[in-house]
Every structure is written in C-alpha cells, then in structure tokens.
Amino acid sequence: MPDTTAPLPSGPLHQHSPARLRAINTVRWIAFASVIGLIVLGLLWELMLAPLKGGTGMLALKVIPLTLGITGLLRHRMYTVRWLSLLVWLYFTEGTMRAFSDAGLSQILAGIEVVLSLVLFTACSVYVRLRLKDKARPPA
C-alpha cells in the first residue's frame, strides 16, 4: 500500500511552507523585474539611447519574446520560467558581443544587458529549484 502522507515533489504552491512561499515569491518578483528591465532596456537602447547608425529601429523587436513571459511569471507557470531560463541566453550573448564590439554608451548598455540576463537566469534557476524541492522533508 503506497504512503499517501508523503509530500509530492512538484505539487501546487499551497503545499509549500510559508517560508518557502515567501522565498518563491521573492525570486519570482526578481525574475519579473529582470524581464521588465530587459524589455525597457531593449526598447530604449534601440529606439532612443544608442540605435544602430542607419538602422530603422527594427532591432527593438527583439524584446517581443520577453513580453510573452510576463503573464506566465505572474501566474507562477513553471513552463514559462523554464523557457525564459533558456531564452535569456540569447540576450546574454547579444550583450556580450556588443560589449566587446561597440563603443561608448552602447557598450555600457550591453554590460547592463549582460547583468540583467544573469540575474534573470539565476532567478529562474532558483525559482525552479524552490518549487520542485521536496516539501517538509524530515532530516536524515
């Protein structure tokens, strides 16, 4: 007969302890702020602060995939957090490349993009770990 009192490793949020729920929410809001920061940075960078010379501003469209993750983050969707943790590496790569190839303000903005990308990846990783960790596991 299976043990029905054992906690499920990936159950709904209400099965977590209050302390874990606070940590999950904190990390989720950090991820959310990072996504908003990357969106705002991408738009300002490509449309106002340091657009490419002779460009049409079409590079600002790079933020569209990030906007798709906002709702999922607000609703605690694990699928969204997981694909955001993969998507963010495109922004990290762009930031790294432009930090070494551009000059002036664009180089500084690229550095900010790298930092925001790393913060988002870390927040997504911690969020997934907290959500999937066994709840109320007795010490060995």
Backbone bond lengths (Angstrom), bond angles and torsions (degrees), N, CA, C in turn:
res aa  C-N    CA-C-N  psi(-1)  N-CA   C-N-CA  omega(-1)  CA-C   N-CA-C  phi
1 M - - - 1.443 - - 1.537 108.34 -
2 P 1.351 118.65 127.72 1.467 120.86 -177.45 1.521 111.77 -71.18
3 D 1.319 114.43 151.15 1.462 121.04 178.70 1.524 108.83 -79.73
4 T 1.323 117.78 111.57 1.467 121.22 -177.97 1.520 112.65 -87.23
5 T 1.325 117.60 -6.31 1.461 119.72 -179.99 1.528 112.23 -89.40
6 A 1.318 117.95 -12.28 1.468 120.63 -179.91 1.523 109.57 -69.87
7 P 1.339 117.33 134.69 1.464 119.87 -179.85 1.522 111.21 -70.74
8 L 1.304 115.90 146.36 1.460 121.32 176.32 1.529 109.47 -80.04
9 P 1.328 118.87 138.25 1.459 120.84 -175.65 1.520 114.53 -68.66
10 S 1.315 119.62 -24.59 1.468 119.07 -176.47 1.527 111.36 -131.42
11 G 1.296 117.13 40.47 1.450 121.36 -177.69 1.514 112.97 -74.74
12 P 1.316 116.24 -176.93 1.461 121.11 179.71 1.522 112.23 -64.02
13 L 1.294 115.04 166.92 1.459 121.22 -176.31 1.520 113.28 -61.42
14 H 1.319 118.93 -34.43 1.464 120.03 -174.82 1.523 113.08 -68.06
15 Q 1.317 118.48 -8.17 1.454 120.93 178.78 1.523 112.18 -86.90
16 H 1.329 117.74 -6.44 1.459 121.27 179.83 1.532 110.45 -85.30
17 S 1.316 115.05 156.81 1.465 119.80 176.80 1.529 109.52 -69.83
18 P 1.334 117.51 159.62 1.473 119.79 179.10 1.529 112.96 -58.84
19 A 1.329 117.05 -37.69 1.469 119.89 179.23 1.531 110.69 -65.73
20 R 1.330 116.73 -41.74 1.458 120.39 178.41 1.522 110.31 -66.82
21 L 1.329 117.43 -39.00 1.467 120.44 177.83 1.529 111.49 -61.30
22 R 1.337 116.51 -39.95 1.469 119.85 176.82 1.514 110.82 -63.00
23 A 1.330 116.89 -42.97 1.467 120.90 178.89 1.525 110.68 -64.34
24 I 1.322 116.99 -42.32 1.468 121.23 178.98 1.521 110.01 -61.25
25 N 1.328 116.83 -45.72 1.464 119.96 179.80 1.518 112.17 -65.47
26 T 1.319 117.62 -39.56 1.462 120.87 178.86 1.520 110.83 -61.47
27 V 1.320 115.84 -47.24 1.465 120.19 -179.43 1.527 110.67 -66.03
28 R 1.327 116.25 -37.42 1.469 119.64 178.48 1.524 110.70 -63.08
29 W 1.332 117.11 -41.27 1.465 119.61 179.47 1.526 111.72 -69.58
30 I 1.319 117.19 -31.55 1.467 119.86 174.64 1.524 109.55 -65.61
31 A 1.330 116.96 -43.37 1.462 120.88 177.04 1.531 110.61 -61.86
32 F 1.330 115.82 -43.71 1.462 120.72 179.61 1.531 110.90 -61.42
33 A 1.326 116.76 -45.52 1.469 120.33 178.87 1.524 111.24 -63.45
34 S 1.325 117.47 -35.97 1.460 120.49 178.04 1.524 111.52 -66.51
35 V 1.321 116.14 -41.24 1.471 119.79 178.29 1.524 109.84 -63.81
36 I 1.324 117.26 -46.40 1.467 120.53 178.32 1.526 109.74 -61.38
37 G 1.332 117.44 -41.89 1.464 121.29 177.94 1.513 112.14 -60.52
38 L 1.337 117.42 -42.85 1.463 120.39 178.21 1.527 111.69 -66.15
39 I 1.319 117.08 -37.29 1.470 120.47 178.81 1.525 110.09 -65.91
40 V 1.319 116.61 -50.09 1.469 121.01 -179.18 1.528 110.19 -62.63
41 L 1.319 116.49 -44.51 1.459 120.36 178.95 1.517 111.23 -60.00
42 G 1.329 116.54 -46.84 1.467 120.39 -179.62 1.520 112.45 -60.45
43 L 1.322 116.42 -42.88 1.466 119.64 -179.88 1.530 111.78 -67.86
44 L 1.333 116.41 -48.41 1.465 119.67 -179.74 1.528 111.55 -63.42
45 W 1.309 116.23 -41.46 1.456 121.71 -177.78 1.523 111.12 -61.56
46 E 1.322 116.60 -50.33 1.466 120.47 -173.23 1.526 113.76 -84.24
47 L 1.324 117.98 -18.54 1.471 119.51 -178.05 1.524 113.79 -105.47
48 M 1.363 117.44 -28.56 1.457 117.93 -173.24 1.524 114.56 -129.97
49 L 1.321 117.74 -52.65 1.456 121.05 -168.04 1.524 114.13 -73.63
50 A 1.326 117.14 -50.06 1.467 119.82 -176.79 1.524 110.81 -150.39
51 P 1.348 117.56 61.81 1.471 118.82 179.30 1.523 110.39 -67.32
52 L 1.323 115.50 156.79 1.457 119.76 177.73 1.524 109.68 -64.00
53 K 1.307 116.09 141.50 1.466 120.27 178.93 1.525 109.39 -64.11
54 G 1.315 115.34 129.63 1.462 120.75 -179.64 1.517 113.40 75.38
55 G 1.312 117.21 4.75 1.458 121.34 -179.02 1.521 111.64 -81.71
56 T 1.315 115.33 163.93 1.466 121.08 -179.07 1.524 112.11 -102.19
57 G 1.301 117.32 -0.98 1.462 120.51 -176.52 1.515 113.01 86.93
58 M 1.320 116.59 5.66 1.465 120.08 -178.92 1.531 112.24 -66.34
59 L 1.327 116.88 -21.04 1.462 119.52 178.29 1.520 111.37 -64.68
60 A 1.319 117.39 -18.02 1.464 120.59 177.88 1.534 110.90 -66.07
61 L 1.313 117.01 -18.83 1.464 120.39 178.56 1.526 112.45 -68.00
62 K 1.323 116.34 -10.39 1.468 119.73 -179.94 1.526 112.16 -63.60
63 V 1.318 118.36 -16.40 1.470 120.76 -178.42 1.523 112.74 -84.57
64 I 1.316 118.40 -9.02 1.469 120.94 -177.38 1.528 112.14 -57.28
65 P 1.337 119.93 -46.45 1.479 117.79 179.01 1.528 113.31 -58.82
66 L 1.316 117.38 -32.55 1.468 119.96 179.04 1.526 111.49 -67.98
67 T 1.329 116.88 -35.44 1.468 119.58 -179.47 1.526 111.58 -64.10
68 L 1.329 116.12 -26.57 1.464 119.60 -179.97 1.529 112.16 -69.63
69 G 1.327 117.30 -19.35 1.452 120.51 -178.49 1.515 115.07 -88.54
70 I 1.318 117.86 -10.23 1.467 120.84 -175.19 1.531 111.71 -61.84
71 T 1.313 117.02 -49.98 1.465 120.52 -178.02 1.521 111.35 -62.83
72 G 1.316 116.51 -42.85 1.460 120.15 179.77 1.515 112.88 -62.71
73 L 1.331 116.55 -37.93 1.467 119.71 176.58 1.522 111.11 -65.03
74 L 1.313 116.49 -41.86 1.462 120.24 -179.53 1.526 112.37 -66.32
75 R 1.333 116.31 -26.26 1.467 120.94 -178.23 1.530 113.49 -101.25
76 H 1.311 117.58 13.11 1.473 122.11 178.81 1.529 112.36 58.45
77 R 1.309 118.61 40.09 1.460 121.33 -179.20 1.525 109.71 -84.21
78 M 1.323 117.26 115.69 1.459 121.86 -179.11 1.524 111.38 -62.58
79 Y 1.327 116.67 -38.66 1.454 120.34 -179.47 1.529 110.13 -58.65
80 T 1.318 116.97 -43.39 1.457 121.48 179.64 1.521 111.03 -63.10
81 V 1.306 116.99 -45.53 1.457 120.54 -179.34 1.523 110.44 -62.47
82 R 1.311 116.75 -38.73 1.462 120.16 -179.48 1.523 111.62 -66.93
83 W 1.346 117.95 -45.39 1.465 116.80 -178.96 1.519 111.73 -73.99
84 L 1.330 117.64 -27.71 1.472 119.37 174.15 1.529 110.87 -64.45
85 S 1.333 116.25 -35.84 1.463 118.91 179.71 1.521 111.75 -67.27
86 L 1.315 117.74 -22.16 1.465 121.28 175.24 1.534 110.86 -89.19
87 L 1.316 116.37 -41.46 1.462 121.12 -178.66 1.528 112.23 -62.48
88 V 1.304 116.92 -35.35 1.457 121.38 -174.53 1.527 111.87 -60.11
89 W 1.333 117.72 -24.34 1.466 119.58 -179.71 1.533 112.21 -67.07
90 L 1.323 118.09 -24.14 1.472 119.99 174.03 1.526 110.58 -65.85
91 Y 1.331 116.67 -40.42 1.458 121.21 179.33 1.527 110.68 -72.19
92 F 1.321 116.43 -36.38 1.463 120.54 175.40 1.529 110.10 -61.75
93 T 1.330 116.32 -45.21 1.467 120.90 -179.34 1.521 111.10 -63.81
94 E 1.325 116.53 -44.08 1.464 119.33 178.02 1.527 110.60 -61.41
95 G 1.310 116.87 -45.33 1.456 120.99 -179.89 1.516 112.07 -61.79
96 T 1.323 116.25 -42.28 1.462 120.15 179.25 1.525 110.98 -64.56
97 M 1.320 116.82 -45.48 1.465 120.20 -179.97 1.521 111.45 -62.40
98 R 1.323 116.38 -44.97 1.462 119.29 -177.62 1.523 112.32 -74.99
99 A 1.321 117.71 -24.96 1.466 119.90 175.96 1.524 110.77 -66.27
100 F 1.330 116.71 -31.77 1.459 120.30 -179.87 1.523 113.76 -94.65
101 S 1.334 118.48 -17.95 1.464 119.79 -177.23 1.532 113.46 -105.90
102 D 1.322 118.12 -29.76 1.463 120.92 -179.52 1.529 110.29 -86.25
103 A 1.307 114.10 173.24 1.464 119.71 177.82 1.524 109.10 -134.45
104 G 1.315 116.19 162.39 1.458 122.06 175.37 1.513 113.32 69.93
105 L 1.334 114.69 -139.72 1.460 121.46 -175.87 1.528 111.93 -61.16
106 S 1.316 116.75 -37.26 1.460 120.31 -179.77 1.527 111.18 -61.18
107 Q 1.302 117.19 -35.25 1.461 121.47 178.37 1.534 110.74 -67.09
108 I 1.315 116.60 -39.95 1.470 121.49 178.10 1.531 110.01 -66.58
109 L 1.324 116.72 -43.50 1.463 120.82 178.68 1.527 110.58 -63.13
110 A 1.321 116.76 -36.13 1.465 120.23 177.15 1.524 110.75 -64.41
111 G 1.318 117.13 -39.66 1.463 120.53 176.70 1.517 111.71 -62.75
112 I 1.329 116.46 -39.94 1.470 120.63 177.08 1.530 110.14 -64.01
113 E 1.327 116.44 -39.67 1.464 120.43 178.21 1.534 110.89 -62.49
114 V 1.312 116.93 -40.43 1.467 120.68 178.17 1.528 110.10 -62.45
115 V 1.320 116.85 -45.41 1.473 120.56 -179.01 1.532 110.47 -63.83
116 L 1.331 117.24 -46.40 1.467 120.01 179.07 1.524 111.41 -62.08
117 S 1.316 116.95 -37.31 1.468 120.58 178.39 1.519 111.16 -64.42
118 L 1.323 116.52 -42.78 1.463 120.03 179.40 1.529 111.33 -66.77
119 V 1.324 116.45 -38.17 1.469 120.03 177.28 1.529 109.89 -64.39
120 L 1.327 116.99 -43.54 1.464 120.37 179.48 1.520 110.98 -63.64
121 F 1.322 118.20 -45.30 1.454 120.28 179.47 1.529 111.18 -61.15
122 T 1.322 116.20 -44.40 1.461 120.28 -179.77 1.524 110.74 -63.32
123 A 1.321 116.75 -43.92 1.470 120.31 179.20 1.529 110.92 -62.82
124 C 1.316 117.27 -42.48 1.468 120.10 178.67 1.523 110.80 -63.27
125 S 1.323 116.74 -42.69 1.466 120.59 -179.46 1.526 111.23 -63.86
126 V 1.311 116.66 -44.96 1.470 120.46 -179.98 1.523 110.06 -66.67
127 Y 1.322 117.27 -39.62 1.463 121.37 179.06 1.527 110.52 -58.81
128 V 1.324 116.54 -49.53 1.463 120.56 -179.30 1.523 110.13 -62.37
129 R 1.312 116.80 -42.75 1.471 120.25 179.65 1.531 111.06 -61.87
130 L 1.326 116.84 -44.17 1.470 120.04 179.88 1.520 111.67 -65.34
131 R 1.319 116.40 -39.98 1.463 119.88 -178.58 1.520 112.71 -69.18
132 L 1.334 117.20 -33.98 1.456 119.95 -175.09 1.520 113.90 -94.18
133 K 1.315 117.00 -9.42 1.458 120.60 -178.99 1.523 109.71 -66.79
134 D 1.331 115.58 142.88 1.469 120.13 178.64 1.514 109.64 -57.84
135 K 1.323 115.37 138.41 1.455 121.81 -179.37 1.522 109.92 -92.49
136 A 1.308 116.00 138.38 1.466 122.91 174.84 1.522 112.73 51.51
137 R 1.305 116.98 42.77 1.462 121.92 179.59 1.531 109.20 -75.25
138 P 1.301 117.98 126.23 1.473 119.35 -179.72 1.527 110.11 -70.20
139 P 1.337 117.04 145.70 1.458 119.27 178.66 1.533 111.34 -64.85
140 A 1.313 115.56 146.32 1.481 120.33 -177.74 1.501 112.05 -78.29
